Amino acid sequence: MQKLTPEKYIEYIIKNLVNHPEEVKINRIDGTKETIVEIRVHQEDIGKVIGKNGSVVRALRTIVNAVGNRERKNYILEVID
């Protein structure tokens, strides 16, 4: 069975959330203490990824942190304009 990474979880969710799924780009930057997961989407879709008062991005961060806890790693999720 294939192990799903936090990037795969987030990519699946975001591609089903936005109007331009072909422009979703997920970049992983590994550091010594933490791993940064950058999300880039079409300009029109930034609001959908962030959500009202940041509710969607907060939920995405919760998912990434849950997966990170399982792997004993720290992940930071960033939405890039």
CYANA upper distance limits for C-alpha pairs under 8 A (distance plus 0.5 A):
  4 LEU  CA      8 LYS  CA      6.57
  4 LEU  CA      9 TYR  CA      7.42
  5 THR  CA      9 TYR  CA      7.09
  5 THR  CA     67 VAL  CA      8.19
  6 PRO  CA     10 ILE  CA      6.70
  6 PRO  CA     63 ILE  CA      8.33
  6 PRO  CA     64 VAL  CA      6.01
  6 PRO  CA     67 VAL  CA      6.70
  6 PRO  CA     68 GLY  CA      7.96
  7 GLU  CA     11 GLU  CA      6.39
  7 GLU  CA     26 ILE  CA      7.07
  7 GLU  CA     27 ASN  CA      8.43
  7 GLU  CA     28 ARG  CA      7.99
  7 GLU  CA     37 VAL  CA      7.44
  8 LYS  CA     12 TYR  CA      6.59
  9 TYR  CA     13 ILE  CA      6.89
 10 ILE  CA     14 ILE  CA      6.51
 10 ILE  CA     60 LEU  CA      7.36
 10 ILE  CA     64 VAL  CA      8.16
 11 GLU  CA     15 LYS  CA      6.44
 11 GLU  CA     24 VAL  CA      7.92
 11 GLU  CA     25 LYS  CA      8.41
 11 GLU  CA     26 ILE  CA      7.31
 12 TYR  CA     16 ASN  CA      6.95
 13 ILE  CA     17 LEU  CA      6.83
 14 ILE  CA     18 VAL  CA      6.71
 14 ILE  CA     21 PRO  CA      8.06
 14 ILE  CA     24 VAL  CA      8.06
 14 ILE  CA     49 VAL  CA      7.52
 15 LYS  CA     20 HIS  CA      8.17
 15 LYS  CA     21 PRO  CA      5.08
 15 LYS  CA     22 GLU  CA      8.25
 15 LYS  CA     24 VAL  CA      7.20
 16 ASN  CA     21 PRO  CA      7.66
 17 LEU  CA     48 LYS  CA      7.63
 17 LEU  CA     49 VAL  CA      8.02
 18 VAL  CA     45 ASP  CA      6.18
 18 VAL  CA     48 LYS  CA      7.09
 18 VAL  CA     49 VAL  CA      8.01
 19 ASN  CA     45 ASP  CA      7.17
 20 HIS  CA     24 VAL  CA      7.81
 20 HIS  CA     41 VAL  CA      8.22
 20 HIS  CA     42 HIS  CA      6.94
 20 HIS  CA     45 ASP  CA      7.82
 21 PRO  CA     41 VAL  CA      8.48
 23 GLU  CA     40 ARG  CA      8.24
 23 GLU  CA     41 VAL  CA      6.22
 23 GLU  CA     42 HIS  CA      6.41
 24 VAL  CA     39 ILE  CA      7.77
 24 VAL  CA     40 ARG  CA      6.30
 24 VAL  CA     41 VAL  CA      5.21
 24 VAL  CA     42 HIS  CA      7.62
 25 LYS  CA     39 ILE  CA      6.43
 25 LYS  CA     40 ARG  CA      5.56
 25 LYS  CA     41 VAL  CA      6.98
 26 ILE  CA     37 VAL  CA      7.32
 26 ILE  CA     38 GLU  CA      6.16
 26 ILE  CA     39 ILE  CA      5.36
 26 ILE  CA     40 ARG  CA      6.95
 27 ASN  CA     37 VAL  CA      6.24
 27 ASN  CA     38 GLU  CA      5.50
 27 ASN  CA     39 ILE  CA      7.12
 28 ARG  CA     35 THR  CA      7.43
 28 ARG  CA     36 ILE  CA      6.31
 28 ARG  CA     37 VAL  CA      5.19
 28 ARG  CA     38 GLU  CA      6.85
 29 ILE  CA     35 THR  CA      6.16
 29 ILE  CA     36 ILE  CA      5.53
 29 ILE  CA     37 VAL  CA      6.93
 29 ILE  CA     38 GLU  CA      8.41
 30 ASP  CA     34 GLU  CA      7.19
 30 ASP  CA     35 THR  CA      4.99
 30 ASP  CA     36 ILE  CA      6.95
 31 GLY  CA     35 THR  CA      5.89
 31 GLY  CA     36 ILE  CA      8.10
 33 LYS  CA     74 ASN  CA      7.54
 34 GLU  CA     73 LYS  CA      7.25
 34 GLU  CA     74 ASN  CA      5.25
 34 GLU  CA     75 TYR  CA      6.16
 34 GLU  CA     76 ILE  CA      7.70
 35 THR  CA     73 LYS  CA      8.17
 35 THR  CA     74 ASN  CA      6.67
 35 THR  CA     75 TYR  CA      5.29
 35 THR  CA     76 ILE  CA      6.73
 36 ILE  CA     75 TYR  CA      6.20
 36 ILE  CA     76 ILE  CA      5.21
 36 ILE  CA     77 LEU  CA      6.52
 36 ILE  CA     78 GLU  CA      7.78
 37 VAL  CA     75 TYR  CA      7.44
 37 VAL  CA     76 ILE  CA      6.49
 37 VAL  CA     77 LEU  CA      5.38
 37 VAL  CA     78 GLU  CA      6.73
 38 GLU  CA     77 LEU  CA      6.56
 38 GLU  CA     78 GLU  CA      5.39
 38 GLU  CA     79 VAL  CA      6.42
 38 GLU  CA     80 ILE  CA      7.07
 39 ILE  CA     77 LEU  CA      8.08
 39 ILE  CA     78 GLU  CA      6.64
 39 ILE  CA     79 VAL  CA      5.32
 39 ILE  CA     80 ILE  CA      6.40
 40 ARG  CA     79 VAL  CA      6.78
 40 ARG  CA     80 ILE  CA      5.85
 40 ARG  CA     81 ASP  CA      7.32
 41 VAL  CA     45 ASP  CA      6.69
 41 VAL  CA     46 ILE  CA      6.85
 41 VAL  CA     80 ILE  CA      8.41
 41 VAL  CA     81 ASP  CA      8.32
 42 HIS  CA     46 ILE  CA      7.28
 43 GLN  CA     81 ASP  CA      7.78
 45 ASP  CA     49 VAL  CA      6.94
 46 ILE  CA     50 ILE  CA      6.70
 46 ILE  CA     81 ASP  CA      7.95
 47 GLY  CA     51 GLY  CA      6.20
 47 GLY  CA     52 LYS  CA      8.39
 48 LYS  CA     56 VAL  CA      8.10
 49 VAL  CA     56 VAL  CA      6.54
 49 VAL  CA     57 VAL  CA      6.59
 50 ILE  CA     54 GLY  CA      5.46
 50 ILE  CA     55 SER  CA      7.24
 50 ILE  CA     56 VAL  CA      5.85
 50 ILE  CA     57 VAL  CA      5.35
 50 ILE  CA     58 ARG  CA      8.47
 50 ILE  CA     79 VAL  CA      8.41
 51 GLY  CA     55 SER  CA      5.75
 51 GLY  CA     56 VAL  CA      5.25
 51 GLY  CA     57 VAL  CA      7.20
 52 LYS  CA     56 VAL  CA      7.88
 54 GLY  CA     58 ARG  CA      6.49
 55 SER  CA     59 ALA  CA      6.75
 56 VAL  CA     60 LEU  CA      6.74
 57 VAL  CA     61 ARG  CA      6.62
 58 ARG  CA     62 THR  CA      6.80
 59 ALA  CA     63 ILE  CA      6.92
 60 LEU  CA     64 VAL  CA      6.79
 60 LEU  CA     77 LEU  CA      8.38
 61 ARG  CA     65 ASN  CA      6.53
 61 ARG  CA     76 ILE  CA      7.93
 61 ARG  CA     77 LEU  CA      6.46
 62 THR  CA     66 ALA  CA      6.63
 63 ILE  CA     67 VAL  CA      6.81
 64 VAL  CA     68 GLY  CA      6.51
 64 VAL  CA     75 TYR  CA      7.02
 64 VAL  CA     76 ILE  CA      8.29
 64 VAL  CA     77 LEU  CA      7.88
 65 ASN  CA     69 ASN  CA      6.50
 65 ASN  CA     74 ASN  CA      7.55
 65 ASN  CA     75 TYR  CA      6.74
 65 ASN  CA     76 ILE  CA      8.47
 66 ALA  CA     70 ARG  CA      6.92
 67 VAL  CA     71 GLU  CA      6.89
 68 GLY  CA     72 ARG  CA      6.20
 68 GLY  CA     73 LYS  CA      5.30
 68 GLY  CA     74 ASN  CA      6.19
 68 GLY  CA     75 TYR  CA      6.63
 69 ASN  CA     73 LYS  CA      6.60
 69 ASN  CA     74 ASN  CA      7.83
